[in-house]
Amino acid sequence: MTIHTFSSREFTRDVGAAKRAAASGPVFITDRGKPRYVLQTIEDYYAQQAEGGQSLLALMDAIPGGEGVDFEVPRVPVAARPVDFDAAQ
């Protein structure tokens, strides 16, 4: 599996090239030098889901030159509230 990297600008200019590259492995699309999106074939996606395959994080760790990129997921406060199912009818 080959991992390709396209900047957002490169991707926008030549989507076809990114699609062709995705035929041989995932394509990482970067924004300001940081990976933001992954393009892959639907067959690869389904195969990955079926086998429990590599996580997106593992794939992102495989990006050449991606060492030392911090990724923090912001916490989103969610308040639970009771639902009255009878009122919905």
N, C-alpha and C positions, 0 to 999 in steps of 0.2 A: 504494500500500500504506500503510495506516494502522497505526501501532504504538500499542497500548494498554498501560497499566500498571495493575496491580491489586496492592494490598498482600496479604499472605497472609491477613489477616483479611477483607478484602473478597472475596477469592476463595473462602474457606471459607463466607462468608455467602451468596454468590450465584454458584455455579458456572455456572448457566445464563447469566448476564450475560457471564461470561468466555467461554463457548462461543460466544455470539452475536457478541461482539467479535472472536473469532478468525476469523470468517467474512470479515472485511475486512482481516485482517493479523495478524501475530504479537502475542501477549499476553505481556508480561513480568510475572512474579509476583515481587514483592519481599519480602525478609525484612529487617526493620529498616532499610528504606530502600535496600537494595542488591539489584539484580536477581539472582535465584537460579534461576529456572525460566522456560521458554518454552512457551507453549501455542499450537499452530497446527493447522490442519486437516490431515488425512492427505494430501489432494491437494496442498497446498502443500509438505508434507514430501517427497513423492515427486517433485514437480517440481523442488524444490531439489536433491535427490540426483541426478536425471537430468542436470541442466545444470551440476552442480558449483557452483551458486548461491553466494550470500553465505555467508560463514562465520558461525557463531554469534557470534564475537567482533565481526564487522562489524555484525551486527544489534544487539548490545548497545551498541556505540559510538553507534548511532543513537538511543538512548533520550534524550529531552529531559531536560536537567538531569543527565545521567550523566557529564559531564566531570569529570575528576580522580579517578574511582573506580579505585583500584589493584586489580589482579587478579593474584595470584601463585599459581602452581600448586605445591603442595608436592612435593618429590622423595620418591619412595617407593623405598627400597632393595629390590632384588630379587636374590636369590642364585640363580644357575643351578646345577642339579645334574644329573648324568647320569641317564638313564632306562633301566631294564632291561626291555625289552619282553617278554622270555621269561618273566620272573617274573610277569607279569600274567595268564598263561594258566592 
